[in-house]
Amino acid sequence: MSTSSGTRDALNPMDRARVEGDPRWTAVQRILASPGFHKSARLSSFLIYVCERAILGRVDEVSEQHVGIHVFERPPDYNASEDNIVRSHARLLRKKLDEYYAEEGKQETIRIQIPKGAYLPVFGTVSDPEPQVTPEIAPAGRRRPALLWWVAGALAVAAVGYVVYGWVTPSRPQRLVRQFWGQVFNVERPTVVVSSDTALVLFEGYTRKSVTLSEYLARDFWQKFPPQPDIEGHFISGLRERPFTNNVDLSFCWRLARQPDIDFRRAVVRPSRELGMSDLKGANAVLIGARRANPWVELFDQKNNFQGLFTEEIRDYILNRAPKGSELPMYRWNRVAGVTLTHSYALIEFNRGLTSNEHVLILSGLNTPGTEGAADFLLNPSTLGGFLEKITDSGNRVPHFELLLGVDNISVTAPRAEVLAYRIQKD
């Protein structure tokens, strides 16, 4: 069958090769060939679309709006709140997947789930079941020695279990990492993961104009920039029509969804330009990017000591409003002449949401290595756990905080982040 039938945008040959070379796609193909899916073209197209995007890491395209447009051929401006076709088919898709794994897919080692409240599939693995061994029944005359051996074995297993328990009991840093992610992602309220707007950054760079959140929400800033002799109008129109984001953001979203300590069932990924104020009411949020790339950050970092800002003269920088000790009032990234070292900076900020019940996590770097270094620090249980243990009291509830990181990127190695300064917020 054609793997992209029923959708508006077929994958290009390079992406198609990436998908078909992934072992998860083989599991998808077996599902599509099953009787339950073979007779349902819509559900098959639904599954194809979300699994292709998940495998490619294009998680921002797995939203209700995108599925409605590309799978169910709705117009680009259709109102998803009034048209529930995606939600109703998502329920059917979850039911069909459950039926498949209960019957012909019993032996599958890769399991695909569509968490409730989301459309991004989760690929899990199931270990092969252990073979059942029929115990040998000893003759009557040997029962007593066999029983003694059984008791001795049970005591040995118990002793080993006691020792192992000491090894596998989570340490305090591990418990704090789970607690932290449990505060950001939980079943009590949805979590909106908001990627940055790369097209907006290009617009600001070419027009030499910074866009505030109020201007961003008004959606008319595209027409209100000072004319530039070296910029053609159709170029700005192209940026306006395409809410680009970048691979660093998409990679971070994908890694978030795969973290074992994160419950992604009620999470949804949204481009910042498609977000509305109503989406943040009663919801937690993860915002990727500083104000220039993600104006929604302005809602939550105005009172912060550390702020990622931009001016035409200074370019991107981190403002330290109240330096302590040897801290600098401003941090800017720089290249060291004659070597391959790039030194940059990044922020990880854990703030209160719109009310006292929500939490907002902000991740931003002054450049790509800065953002990558901050993401690695945040998703590494060792580095994150060590920092959380330092700032958390005996109550084990992680406080809101601001964290300034220095990031070194040497040649092609992964960026390395170190803690330069932090503040604990008073709630």
C-alpha positions as CSV (number, residue, x, y, z in Angstrom):
1,M,0.0,0.0,0.0
2,S,1.1,3.6,-0.5
3,T,2.4,4.8,2.8
4,S,1.2,8.3,2.3
5,S,-2.1,7.8,0.7
6,G,-4.9,9.9,2.1
7,T,-2.6,12.7,3.2
8,R,-1.9,15.9,1.4
9,D,1.9,16.0,1.7
10,A,3.9,13.0,0.7
11,L,7.4,12.7,2.1
12,N,10.4,13.6,0.0
13,P,12.7,10.6,-1.1
14,M,15.3,11.4,1.6
15,D,12.7,11.4,4.5
16,R,11.0,8.4,3.0
17,A,14.3,6.5,3.1
18,R,14.8,7.6,6.8
19,V,11.4,6.3,7.7
20,E,11.6,3.0,5.9
21,G,15.0,2.3,7.4
22,D,13.7,2.7,10.9
23,P,12.8,-0.6,12.7
24,R,9.7,1.1,14.2
25,W,8.3,1.5,10.7
26,T,8.3,-2.3,10.3
27,A,6.0,-2.5,13.3
28,V,3.8,0.2,11.8
29,Q,3.6,-1.8,8.5
30,R,2.5,-4.9,10.3
31,I,-0.3,-3.0,12.0
32,L,-1.5,-1.5,8.7
33,A,-1.6,-5.0,7.2
34,S,-3.8,-6.4,9.9
35,P,-7.6,-6.9,9.2
36,G,-8.7,-4.2,11.6
37,F,-6.6,-1.5,9.8
38,H,-6.7,-2.9,6.3
39,K,-10.4,-2.1,6.1
40,S,-10.1,1.4,7.5
41,A,-8.3,3.8,5.2
42,R,-8.8,6.9,7.5
43,L,-7.4,5.3,10.6
44,S,-4.5,3.9,8.5
45,S,-3.7,7.4,7.1
46,F,-4.0,8.8,10.6
47,L,-1.5,6.2,12.0
48,I,0.9,6.7,9.0
49,Y,0.9,10.5,9.3
50,V,1.7,10.7,13.1
51,C,4.2,7.8,13.0
52,E,6.1,9.2,10.0
53,R,6.4,12.6,11.8
54,A,7.4,11.0,15.1
55,I,10.2,8.9,13.4
56,L,11.5,12.0,11.6
57,G,11.4,14.1,14.8
58,R,8.9,16.6,13.2
59,V,6.8,16.6,16.4
60,D,5.5,20.1,15.9
61,E,3.5,18.7,12.9
62,V,1.7,16.3,15.2
63,S,-1.1,18.6,16.4
64,E,-4.8,18.4,16.1
65,Q,-4.7,21.3,13.5
66,H,-2.1,19.6,11.4
67,V,-3.7,16.2,11.5
68,G,-7.1,17.7,10.5
69,I,-5.5,19.5,7.5
70,H,-3.2,16.7,6.2
71,V,-5.2,13.6,7.0
72,F,-8.8,14.7,7.0
73,E,-8.4,17.4,4.3
74,R,-9.7,20.3,6.3
75,P,-8.9,23.8,5.2
76,P,-5.8,25.5,6.8
77,D,-8.0,27.9,8.8
78,Y,-10.6,25.4,10.1
79,N,-11.6,25.6,13.7
80,A,-10.6,22.5,15.6
81,S,-12.7,23.4,18.6
82,E,-15.8,23.2,16.5
83,D,-14.8,20.3,14.4
84,N,-14.0,17.2,16.5
85,I,-13.1,14.8,13.6
86,V,-9.5,14.4,14.8
87,R,-10.4,13.8,18.4
88,S,-13.1,11.2,17.5
89,H,-10.8,9.3,15.1
90,A,-8.0,9.4,17.7
91,R,-10.3,7.6,20.1
92,L,-11.1,5.0,17.4
93,L,-7.4,4.7,16.6
94,R,-6.5,4.0,20.3
95,K,-9.2,1.3,20.5
96,K,-8.0,-0.3,17.3
97,L,-4.4,-0.4,18.5
98,D,-5.6,-2.0,21.8
99,E,-7.5,-4.7,19.8
100,Y,-4.5,-5.3,17.6
101,Y,-2.2,-5.9,20.5
102,A,-4.8,-8.1,22.3
103,E,-5.1,-10.4,19.3
104,E,-2.8,-10.7,16.3
105,G,-0.2,-8.4,17.7
106,K,0.3,-10.3,21.0
107,Q,3.9,-11.2,20.1
108,E,5.0,-7.7,19.1
109,T,8.0,-6.4,20.9
110,I,7.5,-2.8,19.7
111,R,4.2,-1.3,21.0
112,I,2.7,1.9,19.6
113,Q,0.5,4.0,21.8
114,I,-1.3,7.3,21.2
115,P,-1.6,8.8,24.7
116,K,-5.0,10.3,25.6
117,G,-5.1,14.1,25.1
118,A,-2.2,13.9,22.6
119,Y,-1.5,12.7,19.0
120,L,2.2,12.1,19.2
121,P,2.8,8.3,19.2
122,V,4.9,6.7,21.8
123,F,7.0,3.7,20.7
124,G,7.5,1.3,23.7
125,T,9.3,-2.1,23.9
126,V,8.0,-5.3,25.5
127,S,10.5,-8.0,26.5
128,D,9.9,-11.5,25.2
129,P,7.8,-13.5,27.8
130,E,9.8,-15.9,29.9
131,P,9.1,-19.6,29.0
132,Q,7.1,-21.4,31.6
133,V,9.0,-24.4,33.1
134,T,7.0,-27.3,34.6
135,P,8.6,-28.1,37.9
136,E,10.0,-31.6,38.3
137,I,8.2,-33.7,40.9
138,A,10.6,-35.6,43.0
139,P,9.9,-39.2,44.2
140,A,8.3,-39.5,47.7
141,G,11.5,-40.5,49.3
142,R,13.3,-37.4,48.2
143,R,10.7,-34.8,49.2
144,R,12.4,-33.7,52.4
145,P,15.8,-32.9,50.9
146,A,14.1,-31.1,48.0
147,L,12.1,-29.1,50.5
148,L,15.2,-28.1,52.4
149,W,16.9,-27.1,49.2
150,W,13.8,-25.0,48.2
151,V,13.9,-23.2,51.6
152,A,17.6,-22.6,51.3
153,G,17.1,-21.2,47.8
154,A,14.3,-18.9,48.9
155,L,16.4,-17.6,51.8
156,A,19.3,-16.9,49.4
157,V,17.0,-15.1,47.0
158,A,15.6,-13.0,49.8
159,A,19.2,-12.1,51.0
160,V,20.2,-11.1,47.5
161,G,17.0,-9.2,47.1
162,Y,17.7,-7.3,50.3
163,V,21.1,-6.3,49.0
164,V,19.8,-5.4,45.6
165,Y,17.1,-3.2,47.2
166,G,19.9,-1.1,48.6
167,W,21.4,-0.7,45.2
168,V,18.2,0.1,43.2
169,T,16.4,2.3,45.8
170,P,16.4,5.8,44.1
171,S,18.9,8.3,45.6
172,R,17.7,11.7,46.6
173,P,18.9,13.3,43.3
174,Q,17.0,10.7,41.4
175,R,13.8,11.3,43.5
176,L,14.2,15.1,43.0
177,V,14.5,14.6,39.2
178,R,11.2,12.6,39.2
179,Q,9.6,15.2,41.4
180,F,10.7,18.0,39.2
181,W,9.4,16.4,36.0
182,G,6.2,15.5,37.9
183,Q,5.6,19.1,38.6
184,V,6.1,20.1,34.9
185,F,4.2,17.1,33.4
186,N,1.4,15.6,35.4
187,V,-2.1,14.1,34.8
188,E,-3.9,16.9,36.7
189,R,-3.5,19.4,33.9
190,P,-2.1,19.6,30.3
191,T,1.4,20.7,29.5
192,V,2.0,22.8,26.4
193,V,5.5,22.5,24.8
194,V,6.0,25.7,22.8
195,S,8.8,25.8,20.1
196,S,10.4,29.0,19.0
197,D,9.5,31.0,15.9
198,T,12.6,31.0,13.7
199,A,10.8,33.0,11.0
200,L,10.2,35.7,13.6
201,V,13.9,35.8,14.4
202,L,14.7,36.2,10.7
203,F,12.1,39.0,10.5
204,E,13.7,40.8,13.4
205,G,17.1,40.4,12.0
206,Y,16.3,41.8,8.6
207,T,14.1,44.6,9.7
208,R,16.2,45.5,12.8
209,K,13.0,45.5,14.9
210,S,12.2,43.6,18.1
211,V,8.6,42.3,18.4
212,T,6.9,42.4,21.8
213,L,4.3,39.9,22.9
214,S,1.5,42.4,22.4
215,E,2.6,43.0,18.8
216,Y,3.0,39.3,18.2
217,L,-0.5,38.6,19.4
218,A,-1.9,41.4,17.2
219,R,-0.4,39.7,14.2
220,D,0.0,43.0,12.3
221,F,3.7,43.6,13.0
222,W,4.5,42.2,9.5
223,Q,3.1,45.4,8.0
224,K,4.5,47.8,10.5
225,F,8.2,47.6,10.0
226,P,10.3,50.5,8.7
227,P,11.0,50.0,4.9
228,Q,14.4,48.6,4.2
229,P,16.0,49.2,0.8
230,D,17.7,45.8,0.7
231,I,14.6,43.8,1.6
232,E,11.9,42.8,-0.8
233,G,8.3,42.7,0.4
234,H,7.6,39.2,-0.8
235,F,10.4,37.9,1.4
236,I,8.7,39.2,4.5
237,S,5.4,37.8,3.2
238,G,7.0,34.4,3.0
239,L,8.2,34.6,6.6
240,R,4.7,35.6,7.7
241,E,3.1,32.6,6.0
242,R,5.5,30.0,7.4
243,P,6.0,29.6,11.2
244,F,9.4,28.0,10.9
245,T,11.1,26.4,13.9
246,N,14.5,24.7,14.1
247,N,16.0,21.3,14.5
248,V,17.3,22.0,18.0
249,D,13.8,22.7,19.3
250,L,12.4,19.6,17.6
251,S,15.2,17.4,18.9
252,F,14.5,18.7,22.4
253,C,10.8,18.0,22.1
254,W,11.5,14.5,20.8
255,R,13.9,13.8,23.7
256,L,11.4,15.1,26.2
257,A,8.8,12.7,25.0
258,R,11.2,9.8,25.4
259,Q,12.4,10.6,28.9
260,P,11.5,7.7,31.3
261,D,10.7,10.1,34.2
262,I,8.2,12.2,32.1
263,D,4.5,11.4,31.7
264,F,3.8,12.9,28.2
265,R,0.2,11.7,28.0
266,R,-1.3,15.1,28.5
267,A,1.4,17.1,26.7
268,V,0.9,18.8,23.3
269,V,3.6,20.5,21.1
270,R,2.6,23.8,19.6
271,P,4.5,26.4,17.5
272,S,4.6,29.7,19.3
273,R,2.6,31.4,16.5
274,E,-0.3,29.0,16.9
275,L,-0.5,29.4,20.6
276,G,-3.3,31.5,22.3
277,M,-3.6,32.9,25.7
278,S,-6.4,30.5,26.4
279,D,-4.0,27.6,25.8
280,L,-2.0,28.7,28.9
281,K,-4.9,29.0,31.3
282,G,-4.9,26.0,33.6
283,A,-1.9,24.5,31.8
284,N,1.8,24.0,32.5
285,A,4.1,25.1,29.8
286,V,7.6,24.5,28.5
287,L,8.8,27.4,26.4
288,I,11.9,27.0,24.1
289,G,13.8,30.2,23.3
290,A,14.4,33.6,24.6
291,R,12.0,36.6,24.1
292,R,13.3,37.3,20.6
293,A,12.5,33.8,19.4
294,N,9.5,33.0,21.6
295,P,7.6,36.2,22.7
296,W,5.5,34.2,25.2
297,V,8.6,34.2,27.5
298,E,7.8,37.8,28.2
299,L,4.8,36.7,30.2
300,F,6.9,34.9,32.7
301,D,10.4,36.3,32.9
302,Q,9.7,40.0,33.6
303,K,10.5,39.6,37.3
304,N,13.4,37.3,36.8
305,N,16.9,38.3,37.7
306,F,18.3,36.7,34.6
307,Q,16.7,37.6,31.2
308,G,17.7,36.7,27.7
309,L,17.4,39.9,25.7
310,F,18.4,41.4,22.3
311,T,19.4,44.8,21.0
312,E,20.7,45.8,17.6
313,E,23.9,47.1,19.1
314,I,24.7,44.3,21.6
315,R,22.8,41.5,19.8
316,D,21.8,38.5,22.0
317,Y,22.8,38.7,25.6
318,I,21.8,37.6,29.1
319,L,21.1,40.4,31.6
320,N,22.0,39.9,35.3
321,R,19.9,42.5,37.0
322,A,21.5,42.1,40.5
323,P,25.0,40.6,40.2
324,K,26.4,38.8,43.2
325,G,30.1,38.4,44.1
326,S,32.1,37.8,40.9
327,E,29.0,37.6,38.6
328,L,28.9,39.8,35.5
329,P,26.1,42.2,34.8
330,M,25.9,40.9,31.3
331,Y,26.8,37.7,29.5
332,R,27.5,37.5,25.7
333,W,28.7,34.6,23.6
334,N,32.0,34.8,21.9
335,R,34.4,32.8,19.7
336,V,38.0,32.4,20.8
337,A,40.4,33.4,18.0
338,G,42.6,30.7,16.7
339,V,40.8,27.8,18.4
340,T,37.6,25.8,17.8
341,L,36.2,26.7,21.1
342,T,32.9,28.6,21.2
343,H,31.8,29.9,24.6
344,S,28.2,30.7,25.1
345,Y,25.5,31.0,27.8
346,A,22.1,29.6,28.4
347,L,19.2,29.9,30.9
348,I,17.0,27.3,32.5
349,E,14.1,29.0,34.4
350,F,11.4,27.2,36.4
351,N,8.7,29.8,37.0
352,R,5.2,30.0,38.4
353,G,2.5,29.9,35.7
354,L,-0.4,32.3,35.2
355,T,-1.8,31.3,38.6
356,S,-0.2,29.6,41.6
357,N,-1.2,26.2,40.4
358,E,0.8,26.0,37.1
359,H,4.5,25.8,36.3
360,V,6.4,27.1,33.4
361,L,9.8,25.8,32.3
362,I,11.9,28.1,30.0
363,L,14.9,26.9,28.1
364,S,17.0,29.4,26.0
365,G,20.5,29.8,24.8
366,L,22.3,32.7,23.1
367,N,23.0,30.5,20.1
368,T,22.6,26.9,19.0
369,P,25.4,25.4,21.1
370,G,24.0,27.3,24.1
371,T,20.5,25.8,23.7
372,E,21.9,22.3,23.0
373,G,24.1,22.5,26.2
374,A,21.1,23.6,28.3
375,A,19.0,20.8,26.9
376,D,21.7,18.2,27.6
377,F,22.0,19.6,31.2
378,L,18.3,19.4,31.7
379,L,17.8,15.9,30.3
380,N,20.8,14.4,32.1
381,P,19.6,13.0,35.4
382,S,23.1,13.3,36.9
383,T,23.6,17.0,36.2
384,L,20.0,18.0,36.8
385,G,19.7,15.8,40.0
386,G,22.9,17.3,41.4
387,F,21.6,20.9,40.9
388,L,18.2,20.1,42.3
389,E,19.7,18.5,45.4
390,K,21.7,21.7,46.0
391,I,18.6,24.0,45.9
392,T,15.9,21.8,47.5
393,D,15.3,21.6,51.2
394,S,14.1,18.5,53.1
395,G,10.6,18.9,51.9
396,N,11.5,17.4,48.5
397,R,9.4,19.8,46.5
398,V,11.5,21.5,43.9
399,P,11.3,25.3,44.3
400,H,11.1,27.7,41.3
401,F,14.5,28.8,40.2
402,E,16.7,30.6,37.6
403,L,19.8,28.9,36.4
404,L,22.6,30.5,34.4
405,L,24.8,28.1,32.5
406,G,28.2,28.6,30.7
407,V,28.5,26.4,27.6
408,D,31.6,25.4,25.8
409,N,31.4,23.8,22.4
410,I,34.6,22.2,21.2
411,S,34.7,21.2,17.6
412,V,32.1,18.5,16.9
413,T,31.7,17.3,20.5
414,A,28.5,17.9,22.4
415,P,28.3,21.2,24.2
416,R,29.3,21.1,27.8
417,A,27.4,23.1,30.4
418,E,28.4,24.2,33.8
419,V,26.5,26.1,36.5
420,L,27.7,29.8,36.7
421,A,24.9,31.2,38.9
422,Y,21.4,30.6,40.1
423,R,18.6,32.1,42.1
424,I,15.8,30.5,44.1
425,Q,12.5,32.3,43.5
426,K,10.3,33.3,46.4
427,D,6.8,32.1,45.7
